[in-house]
Amino acid sequence: MRRFAKYWRDSASLLILARDGVKKPSRTSYNYKVLVFKRTEKTSFMPNSIVFPGGAVDKQDENLQWNGIFSRLGGVQLELENLSKVDSSRPFIFENSSPDALDRNISLRLTALREAFEELGVLHGQKKEQAGLSSDGYSSVVENFDVPTWQKAVHDSEKSFAELCEKLNIIPDVFNTYEWSTWLTPAMFRKRRFETVFYLVALNEMPEVVSEPHEVAEYFWDTPSGLLQAHKDEKLWLAPPQHYELTRLSHMYDIDEIVSFAKARSGKGSTLFCPVQYICSDAAVFVLPGDDLYPKNYDYITPHGELEQYKESTAEELRSHANRLHRCEHRGLHLQSYYSNIMPFNGHLSIHGDNKHLSKL
């Protein structure tokens, strides 16, 4: 049994960015949009929230048959091996479930790509003879096949994702799918927790989207700042990981720069972000790794730790107890404030947009 298997499930999500026409980016204008969707009311986890496509790891994603599919390509074996060469300690989710399972650095990408197809009908793939890391770092979408029929068959487990790929003579585009971050649902949500890897892919144009009716109420293409503003205006609700990642992206206006950055950073890995809650008199404060008030040697299971002493404090007073800050203060479902003065982990983007350190990548 995998560590922590009884406490949470493993999942993967996909940030899909697509170039928005031929606009040139500026400090006030993005040249790309992000694809998100609203969960239906009947969804078991976070109904009505705005999320990136994604879902739980399935046994088919770890099946060693994928090794056979990839091995028939011949020239991409080194690129596959490079996906597993990560210069960082790894969150728990990357531990292989068994010796008979596909390497997690590949299988989790397959999970994210499969879920994007099941939920939104967007199939990131390459023809077998062209498979591998693209010269520009962009992914591509497979078209000209019966998307609704195959989407339903894969979603309902009538056909496997591998069967679809074999039928179309393609390879899921794991090569241009970049590791972005890893999040774990806070321990206070005991009954429904997920450790989720977020991956990023970029497209040179917006693909056609086919919504899966049972999970997707509606989908949106919008800029990071547009989605954040709609959340603030209470037109939609972004779950905390989505809000954090969109805030990071909101400081980057050029999709080409994002792709270049994601390619360079992907091999640096991820630090597990599991927020720990402090209840203050005027806010719920979620601290993240690097903050002085983040529990040392956190077990990821204890909901609150030694927090009782701060219940009468304001969020501002709580800030005074720490020199190093990495936290989000919630004063309502739609009002969040970030405080961070630490160097981002793993060469990543700053939540405040001060990314001078990126020149060292």
C-alpha positions as CSV (number, residue, x, y, z in Angstrom):
1,M,0.0,0.0,0.0
2,R,1.2,3.5,-0.8
3,R,2.0,5.8,2.1
4,F,-1.0,7.9,3.1
5,A,-3.3,5.9,0.8
6,K,-6.0,5.8,3.5
7,Y,-5.8,9.5,4.0
8,W,-6.1,10.9,0.4
9,R,-6.3,10.0,-3.3
10,D,-3.8,10.9,-6.0
11,S,-4.9,13.1,-9.0
12,A,-3.5,15.2,-11.8
13,S,-4.8,18.4,-13.4
14,L,-3.9,20.3,-16.6
15,L,-3.4,24.0,-17.1
16,I,-4.2,24.5,-20.8
17,L,-3.0,27.8,-22.2
18,A,-3.8,28.8,-25.8
19,R,-2.6,31.7,-27.9
20,D,-5.3,34.4,-28.3
21,G,-5.0,35.4,-31.9
22,V,-2.0,37.3,-33.0
23,K,-2.0,40.0,-30.3
24,K,1.3,41.2,-29.0
25,P,1.5,41.1,-25.2
26,S,2.0,44.2,-23.1
27,R,1.9,45.1,-19.4
28,T,-1.9,45.4,-19.7
29,S,-2.7,42.8,-22.3
30,Y,-2.2,39.0,-22.5
31,N,-1.7,37.1,-25.7
32,Y,-3.2,33.9,-24.3
33,K,-6.1,32.6,-22.4
34,V,-6.6,29.7,-19.9
35,L,-9.2,26.9,-20.2
36,V,-11.3,26.2,-17.1
37,F,-14.7,24.8,-16.5
38,K,-17.5,24.9,-13.9
39,R,-18.3,21.7,-12.1
40,T,-21.9,20.6,-12.1
41,E,-24.0,20.8,-8.9
42,K,-24.0,17.0,-8.7
43,T,-20.3,16.6,-8.7
44,S,-19.1,14.9,-5.6
45,F,-16.0,17.1,-5.0
46,M,-16.3,20.9,-4.9
47,P,-19.6,21.3,-6.9
48,N,-20.0,24.6,-8.8
49,S,-16.4,25.5,-8.5
50,I,-14.2,26.7,-11.4
51,V,-11.3,24.3,-12.0
52,F,-8.7,23.1,-14.5
53,P,-9.5,19.8,-16.1
54,G,-8.2,16.8,-14.1
55,G,-9.2,13.9,-11.9
56,A,-8.1,10.9,-9.9
57,V,-5.4,8.5,-11.1
58,D,-6.8,5.4,-12.7
59,K,-5.1,2.0,-13.0
60,Q,-5.0,2.3,-16.7
61,D,-2.7,5.3,-16.4
62,E,-0.1,3.1,-14.6
63,N,-0.4,0.1,-16.9
64,L,2.9,-1.1,-18.2
65,Q,1.3,-1.5,-21.7
66,W,2.2,2.2,-22.1
67,N,5.9,1.1,-22.1
68,G,5.2,-1.0,-25.1
69,I,3.3,1.8,-26.9
70,F,6.2,4.2,-26.3
71,S,8.9,1.6,-27.1
72,R,7.6,1.2,-30.6
73,L,8.5,4.8,-31.3
74,G,12.2,4.1,-31.1
75,G,13.9,7.5,-30.8
76,V,12.1,9.0,-27.8
77,Q,13.4,6.7,-25.1
78,L,15.9,9.3,-23.9
79,E,13.2,12.0,-23.8
80,L,11.0,9.7,-21.7
81,E,13.9,9.1,-19.3
82,N,14.5,12.8,-19.0
83,L,10.9,13.2,-17.7
84,S,12.0,11.3,-14.6
85,K,15.2,13.2,-14.1
86,V,14.1,15.8,-11.6
87,D,16.6,17.9,-9.6
88,S,14.6,18.0,-6.4
89,S,13.1,16.0,-3.6
90,R,9.7,14.7,-4.7
91,P,6.3,14.9,-3.1
92,F,4.7,11.6,-2.1
93,I,2.6,11.4,-5.2
94,F,5.6,10.6,-7.3
95,E,6.4,7.4,-5.4
96,N,5.5,4.4,-7.7
97,S,2.5,2.5,-6.4
98,S,4.2,-0.9,-7.2
99,P,7.2,-2.4,-9.1
100,D,4.7,-3.4,-11.8
101,A,3.5,0.2,-12.4
102,L,4.5,2.8,-14.9
103,D,6.9,5.5,-13.7
104,R,4.9,8.1,-12.0
105,N,6.5,11.0,-13.9
106,I,4.9,9.5,-17.0
107,S,1.6,8.0,-15.6
108,L,0.6,11.3,-13.8
109,R,1.0,13.1,-17.1
110,L,-1.2,10.5,-18.7
111,T,-3.8,11.0,-16.0
112,A,-3.9,14.8,-16.7
113,L,-4.1,14.3,-20.5
114,R,-6.8,11.6,-20.2
115,E,-8.9,13.7,-17.9
116,A,-8.7,16.7,-20.2
117,F,-10.0,14.5,-23.0
118,E,-12.8,13.0,-20.9
119,E,-14.0,16.3,-19.5
120,L,-13.4,18.7,-22.4
121,G,-12.8,16.6,-25.4
122,V,-9.3,18.1,-25.9
123,L,-6.8,15.4,-26.9
124,H,-3.2,16.4,-26.7
125,G,-1.2,14.0,-28.9
126,Q,1.3,13.5,-31.6
127,K,1.5,11.2,-34.5
128,K,3.9,8.4,-33.7
129,E,6.4,9.3,-36.4
130,Q,6.6,12.9,-35.0
131,A,6.5,12.2,-31.3
132,G,8.9,13.9,-28.9
133,L,9.7,17.3,-27.5
134,S,8.7,20.0,-30.0
135,S,11.2,22.6,-31.1
136,D,9.0,25.4,-29.8
137,G,7.7,23.7,-26.6
138,Y,4.1,23.8,-27.7
139,S,1.7,20.9,-27.6
140,S,-0.8,20.0,-30.4
141,V,-4.4,18.8,-30.4
142,V,-5.6,15.7,-32.3
143,E,-8.6,16.5,-34.5
144,N,-10.7,14.9,-37.3
145,F,-12.1,12.0,-35.4
146,D,-15.4,11.3,-33.6
147,V,-14.7,13.1,-30.4
148,P,-18.1,12.8,-28.7
149,T,-18.3,9.0,-29.2
150,W,-14.8,8.3,-28.0
151,Q,-15.0,10.8,-25.2
152,K,-18.1,9.0,-23.8
153,A,-16.5,5.6,-24.3
154,V,-13.3,6.6,-22.4
155,H,-15.2,8.5,-19.7
156,D,-17.6,5.6,-19.1
157,S,-14.7,3.0,-19.1
158,E,-16.1,1.3,-22.2
159,K,-12.8,1.9,-23.9
160,S,-9.4,2.7,-22.5
161,F,-7.4,5.8,-23.2
162,A,-4.7,3.6,-24.7
163,E,-7.2,2.0,-27.1
164,L,-8.1,5.5,-28.3
165,C,-4.5,6.4,-28.9
166,E,-3.7,3.1,-30.7
167,K,-6.8,3.5,-32.9
168,L,-5.7,7.0,-33.9
169,N,-2.0,6.0,-34.2
170,I,-0.9,8.7,-31.8
171,I,1.0,9.2,-28.6
172,P,-0.4,11.3,-25.7
173,D,1.9,14.3,-25.6
174,V,3.7,13.7,-22.3
175,F,6.8,15.4,-23.8
176,N,5.4,18.9,-23.9
177,T,3.5,18.6,-20.7
178,Y,5.4,20.5,-18.0
179,E,5.3,19.8,-14.3
180,W,4.0,23.0,-12.6
181,S,3.1,22.4,-8.9
182,T,1.8,19.9,-6.4
183,W,-1.0,20.6,-3.9
184,L,-2.6,18.6,-1.1
185,T,-6.1,19.3,0.3
186,P,-5.7,20.6,3.9
187,A,-6.0,18.1,6.7
188,M,-9.2,19.6,8.1
189,F,-11.1,18.1,5.1
190,R,-10.6,14.6,6.5
191,K,-13.1,12.7,4.3
192,R,-12.2,14.1,0.9
193,R,-8.6,14.9,0.2
194,F,-6.5,14.8,-2.9
195,E,-2.8,15.2,-3.6
196,T,-2.7,16.8,-7.1
197,V,0.0,17.4,-9.6
198,F,-0.6,20.4,-11.8
199,Y,0.9,20.2,-15.3
200,L,1.0,23.0,-17.9
201,V,0.6,22.7,-21.7
202,A,0.5,25.4,-24.3
203,L,-1.2,25.6,-27.7
204,N,-0.7,27.9,-30.6
205,E,-4.5,28.2,-31.1
206,M,-7.7,27.5,-29.2
207,P,-9.0,24.0,-29.9
208,E,-12.6,23.0,-30.2
209,V,-14.0,22.0,-26.8
210,V,-16.6,19.3,-26.2
211,S,-18.1,19.4,-22.7
212,E,-18.8,16.1,-20.8
213,P,-22.4,16.7,-19.6
214,H,-22.3,15.0,-16.2
215,E,-19.2,16.8,-14.9
216,V,-19.0,20.1,-16.8
217,A,-21.7,22.7,-16.4
218,E,-19.9,25.2,-18.7
219,Y,-16.4,26.1,-19.8
220,F,-14.5,29.4,-20.1
221,W,-11.5,30.7,-22.0
222,D,-10.2,33.8,-20.1
223,T,-7.1,35.5,-19.1
224,P,-5.6,34.9,-15.6
225,S,-6.6,38.4,-14.4
226,G,-10.0,38.0,-16.0
227,L,-10.7,34.9,-14.0
228,L,-9.3,36.4,-10.8
229,Q,-11.5,39.5,-11.2
230,A,-14.6,37.4,-11.8
231,H,-13.8,35.5,-8.6
232,K,-13.4,38.8,-6.7
233,D,-16.7,40.1,-8.2
234,E,-18.4,36.9,-7.0
235,K,-19.3,35.8,-10.6
236,L,-17.6,32.5,-10.1
237,W,-15.6,30.7,-7.4
238,L,-12.0,29.5,-7.7
239,A,-10.7,26.9,-5.4
240,P,-7.6,28.0,-3.5
241,P,-5.0,26.1,-5.6
242,Q,-6.5,27.4,-8.8
243,H,-6.6,31.0,-7.4
244,Y,-2.9,30.7,-6.3
245,E,-1.7,29.4,-9.7
246,L,-3.7,31.9,-11.7
247,T,-2.3,34.7,-9.5
248,R,1.2,33.5,-10.3
249,L,0.4,33.4,-14.0
250,S,-1.3,36.8,-13.9
251,H,2.1,38.5,-13.9
252,M,3.2,36.8,-17.2
253,Y,1.5,38.3,-20.3
254,D,3.4,36.5,-23.0
255,I,2.6,32.8,-23.7
256,D,6.0,32.3,-25.4
257,E,7.8,33.4,-22.2
258,I,5.6,31.1,-20.2
259,V,6.5,28.1,-22.4
260,S,10.2,28.9,-22.3
261,F,10.0,29.2,-18.5
262,A,8.0,26.0,-18.0
263,K,10.4,24.0,-20.1
264,A,13.4,25.3,-18.2
265,R,11.7,24.9,-14.8
266,S,9.9,21.5,-15.2
267,G,13.0,19.4,-14.3
268,K,13.3,21.3,-11.0
269,G,10.4,19.5,-9.5
270,S,7.8,20.6,-7.0
271,T,7.4,21.3,-3.3
272,L,4.3,19.9,-1.8
273,F,1.9,22.7,-0.8
274,C,-0.5,21.6,1.9
275,P,-2.0,24.7,3.6
276,V,-2.3,24.7,7.4
277,Q,-5.1,26.8,8.8
278,Y,-4.9,29.4,11.6
279,I,-8.2,30.8,12.7
280,C,-7.9,34.5,13.6
281,S,-10.5,36.9,14.9
282,D,-10.9,38.5,11.4
283,A,-9.7,35.9,8.9
284,A,-8.9,32.3,8.2
285,V,-5.1,32.2,7.5
286,F,-3.6,29.4,5.5
287,V,0.2,29.2,5.8
288,L,2.3,27.4,3.3
289,P,5.8,25.9,3.3
290,G,8.6,28.5,4.0
291,D,6.4,30.5,6.4
292,D,7.8,30.7,9.9
293,L,4.5,29.5,11.3
294,Y,4.3,26.4,9.0
295,P,4.7,23.4,11.3
296,K,8.1,21.9,11.4
297,N,8.2,18.2,10.2
298,Y,4.5,18.5,9.4
299,D,2.8,15.1,9.2
300,Y,0.1,16.2,6.7
301,I,-2.6,14.6,8.8
302,T,-2.9,16.8,11.9
303,P,-5.5,19.5,11.1
304,H,-4.4,22.4,13.3
305,G,-1.3,21.6,15.4
306,E,-0.5,24.2,18.1
307,L,-2.8,27.0,16.9
308,E,-5.1,27.7,19.8
309,Q,-3.0,30.6,21.1
310,Y,-3.7,32.7,18.0
311,K,-7.5,32.6,17.9
312,E,-7.9,36.0,19.5
313,S,-5.3,37.5,17.2
314,T,-6.0,39.5,14.0
315,A,-4.4,38.3,10.8
316,E,-2.2,41.4,11.0
317,E,-1.1,40.5,14.5
318,L,-0.4,36.9,13.3
319,R,1.9,38.3,10.6
320,S,3.9,40.0,13.3
321,H,4.9,36.6,14.7
322,A,6.8,35.7,11.6
323,N,9.8,37.1,9.7
324,R,9.4,34.7,6.7
325,L,5.9,34.9,5.2
326,H,4.2,32.6,2.7
327,R,0.4,32.6,3.4
328,C,-3.0,33.6,2.2
329,E,-5.5,35.4,4.4
330,H,-9.2,34.7,3.6
331,R,-11.8,37.2,4.7
332,G,-14.6,35.5,2.8
333,L,-15.0,33.1,0.0
334,H,-14.1,35.7,-2.6
335,L,-11.6,37.9,-0.8
336,Q,-8.0,36.6,-0.5
337,S,-4.8,38.4,0.2
338,Y,-1.3,36.9,-0.3
339,Y,1.7,37.7,1.8
340,S,5.1,36.2,0.8
341,N,8.6,37.5,1.2
342,I,10.5,34.2,0.5
343,M,12.3,33.0,-2.6
344,P,9.9,30.8,-4.5
345,F,10.7,27.1,-4.3
346,N,12.1,25.1,-7.2
347,G,12.8,28.2,-9.3
348,H,9.2,29.0,-9.6
349,L,7.2,32.2,-10.2
350,S,6.6,34.6,-7.3
351,I,3.1,35.1,-6.1
352,H,3.7,38.8,-6.3
353,G,5.3,38.9,-9.7
354,D,8.8,39.8,-8.5
355,N,10.7,37.3,-10.6
356,K,14.2,38.7,-10.8
357,H,15.5,35.3,-9.7
358,L,14.4,33.7,-12.9
359,S,17.4,35.1,-14.7
360,K,19.4,32.5,-12.8
361,L,17.6,29.6,-14.5
